[in-house]
Amino acid sequence: MRKSLRTKLRAARRRLSPHQQRLAAIALSRRLHRDPKFRRARHIAFYLANDGEIDLLPLLRRQPGNKTFYLPLLSKPRRPWEATQLLFQPWNPSDTTLTKNRYGIFEPAYAPRKLKAANMLDMVLLPLVGFDQQGNRLGMGKGYYDRTFARRSGSWRRPKLLGIAHACQEVTSLPHAEWDVPLDGVVTDKALCWWR
């Protein structure tokens, strides 16, 4: 069921025209720029849009200089049995060297001294394929965000995980597994909702 739903929702966001994509990015940027939780956050991870995802660069261009933005990059396991997780490095449009990862997605060139621990981020803007109003997220199916934030529980809810999506990616209910890490909120071009 997840696979067919993923295919359907990815096709829906890819059908959006470049004009619709631009309007969605601007609307989402305005909505999130006014959000108190986002305004308080200083260390924020985001993603570079791919495969019909909403572009976050219009949002980042509007931000004051007191925020630092980070991009995820895939870890390289030290031992064959270790699962790949996400690492986070600062992003600056004028001097961050980007390379393509194994999926053809741009990420920062690995620089160990620049890494920021995932639990030291204030907020993570997560790409998603689908979401529901219970905080469930359907990703691309590799589990990188779930593995990276699996230990985030109890009263220590840092960073805030905010899903980013087009409104057409909402579904009534998503099947979820015990290892799925729930979202704290979601923002689309039409609405912003925090659950936690």
C-alpha positions as CSV (number, residue, x, y, z in Angstrom):
1,M,0.0,0.0,0.0
2,R,2.8,2.4,0.8
3,K,4.5,1.9,-2.5
4,S,1.4,2.6,-4.6
5,L,0.5,5.6,-2.4
6,R,4.1,6.9,-2.8
7,T,3.8,6.6,-6.6
8,K,0.5,8.3,-6.7
9,L,1.5,11.3,-4.5
10,R,4.8,11.8,-6.2
11,A,3.0,11.9,-9.6
12,A,0.6,14.5,-8.1
13,R,3.3,16.9,-7.1
14,R,5.2,16.4,-10.4
15,R,2.1,17.4,-12.3
16,L,2.2,20.9,-10.9
17,S,3.4,23.4,-13.5
18,P,6.5,25.6,-12.9
19,H,4.2,28.5,-12.3
20,Q,2.2,26.5,-9.7
21,Q,5.4,25.4,-8.0
22,R,6.7,29.1,-7.8
23,L,3.3,30.2,-6.3
24,A,3.4,27.4,-3.8
25,A,7.0,28.2,-2.7
26,I,6.1,31.9,-2.2
27,A,2.9,31.1,-0.3
28,L,4.7,28.6,2.0
29,S,7.5,31.1,2.5
30,R,5.1,33.8,3.7
31,R,3.3,31.4,6.0
32,L,6.4,30.0,7.7
33,H,8.1,33.4,7.9
34,R,5.3,34.6,10.2
35,D,5.3,31.5,12.4
36,P,6.6,32.2,16.0
37,K,8.3,28.7,16.3
38,F,10.2,29.2,13.1
39,R,11.1,32.8,14.0
40,R,12.6,31.7,17.3
41,A,14.6,28.8,15.7
42,R,18.3,29.7,15.1
43,H,19.7,26.4,13.7
44,I,17.5,25.1,10.9
45,A,18.0,22.2,8.6
46,F,16.3,22.2,5.2
47,Y,16.6,20.4,1.8
48,L,17.2,21.3,-1.8
49,A,14.0,20.7,-3.8
50,N,14.0,17.6,-6.0
51,D,11.3,15.6,-7.7
52,G,8.5,18.2,-7.4
53,E,9.2,19.1,-3.8
54,I,8.5,22.7,-2.7
55,D,11.5,24.9,-3.1
56,L,12.6,26.5,0.2
57,L,15.1,29.0,-1.2
58,P,12.5,31.8,-1.4
59,L,12.0,31.3,2.4
60,L,15.7,31.3,3.1
61,R,16.3,34.5,1.2
62,R,13.9,36.4,3.4
63,Q,15.6,35.4,6.7
64,P,17.6,37.7,9.0
65,G,21.3,37.0,9.6
66,N,20.7,35.4,13.0
67,K,19.8,32.0,11.6
68,T,22.1,29.3,10.4
69,F,20.8,26.9,7.8
70,Y,22.1,23.3,7.4
71,L,21.8,20.8,4.6
72,P,21.6,17.0,5.1
73,L,24.2,14.7,3.7
74,L,24.3,10.9,3.8
75,S,26.7,9.3,6.3
76,K,29.2,6.8,5.0
77,P,29.0,3.8,7.4
78,R,32.3,3.0,9.1
79,R,31.3,-0.7,9.4
80,P,29.2,-2.7,6.9
81,W,26.4,-3.4,9.4
82,E,25.8,0.3,10.3
83,A,22.8,1.9,8.8
84,T,23.2,5.2,6.9
85,Q,21.9,8.3,8.7
86,L,21.9,12.0,7.9
87,L,24.6,14.4,8.9
88,F,24.1,18.2,8.8
89,Q,26.5,20.8,7.6
90,P,26.0,24.6,7.4
91,W,24.9,26.0,4.1
92,N,25.9,29.3,2.6
93,P,24.8,29.9,-1.0
94,S,28.0,31.8,-1.8
95,D,30.6,29.3,-0.5
96,T,29.1,25.8,0.1
97,T,30.5,23.3,-2.3
98,L,27.8,20.8,-3.4
99,T,28.2,17.3,-4.8
100,K,25.7,14.8,-5.9
101,N,25.1,11.8,-3.6
102,R,24.3,8.3,-4.7
103,Y,20.7,9.3,-5.6
104,G,21.8,12.3,-7.7
105,I,20.7,14.8,-5.1
106,F,23.0,17.7,-4.2
107,E,24.5,17.8,-0.7
108,P,27.4,19.6,0.9
109,A,30.9,18.1,0.3
110,Y,31.7,16.2,3.5
111,A,33.7,18.4,6.0
112,P,33.8,16.7,9.4
113,R,34.8,19.9,11.3
114,K,31.6,21.6,10.1
115,L,29.1,19.0,11.2
116,K,26.3,19.9,13.5
117,A,24.7,17.1,15.7
118,A,21.1,16.4,14.7
119,N,19.9,16.9,18.3
120,M,21.5,20.4,18.4
121,L,19.3,21.7,15.6
122,D,16.3,23.8,16.6
123,M,14.1,22.7,13.6
124,V,14.3,20.4,10.6
125,L,12.2,21.2,7.5
126,L,11.6,17.7,6.1
127,P,10.6,16.8,2.6
128,L,7.8,14.3,2.4
129,V,5.7,12.5,-0.2
130,G,2.5,12.4,1.9
131,F,1.2,13.3,5.3
132,D,-2.0,13.0,7.4
133,Q,-3.4,15.1,10.3
134,Q,-2.1,12.7,12.9
135,G,1.5,13.7,12.2
136,N,2.4,10.6,10.1
137,R,4.8,11.2,7.2
138,L,5.4,9.2,4.1
139,G,8.9,9.7,2.8
140,M,10.8,8.3,-0.1
141,G,11.1,4.9,1.6
142,K,14.8,4.8,2.6
143,G,14.2,5.7,6.3
144,Y,17.1,8.2,6.7
145,Y,15.1,10.8,8.7
146,D,13.5,8.0,10.8
147,R,16.9,6.5,11.7
148,T,18.5,9.9,12.3
149,F,15.7,11.1,14.7
150,A,14.7,7.7,16.3
151,R,16.1,8.7,19.7
152,R,14.1,11.9,19.9
153,S,11.5,11.1,22.5
154,G,9.9,12.0,25.8
155,S,10.2,15.6,26.9
156,W,13.4,16.2,24.9
157,R,11.7,17.0,21.6
158,R,14.5,18.8,19.8
159,P,14.7,19.5,17.0
160,K,11.1,20.3,16.0
161,L,10.3,18.2,12.8
162,L,8.2,20.2,10.4
163,G,7.0,18.5,7.2
164,I,7.0,20.5,4.0
165,A,4.5,19.6,1.3
166,H,2.1,20.8,-1.3
167,A,-1.6,20.7,-0.1
168,C,-2.3,17.9,-2.7
169,Q,0.0,15.6,-0.7
170,E,-2.4,15.3,2.3
171,V,-4.2,12.0,2.8
172,T,-6.9,11.0,5.3
173,S,-4.8,8.4,7.0
174,L,-1.3,6.9,6.4
175,P,-0.2,3.4,7.3
176,H,2.7,3.7,9.8
177,A,5.2,1.4,11.3
178,E,6.6,1.4,14.8
179,W,9.9,2.9,13.6
180,D,8.3,5.9,11.9
181,V,9.1,9.1,13.7
182,P,6.1,11.4,13.8
183,L,6.1,15.0,12.7
184,D,5.6,17.9,15.1
185,G,3.8,19.9,12.4
186,V,3.4,20.4,8.7
187,V,3.3,23.4,6.5
188,T,1.9,23.5,3.0
189,D,1.1,26.3,0.5
190,K,-2.4,26.4,2.1
191,A,-1.9,25.9,5.8
192,L,0.4,25.5,8.8
193,C,-0.5,23.1,11.6
194,W,1.5,22.2,14.8
195,W,0.5,19.1,16.7
196,R,3.3,19.0,19.3
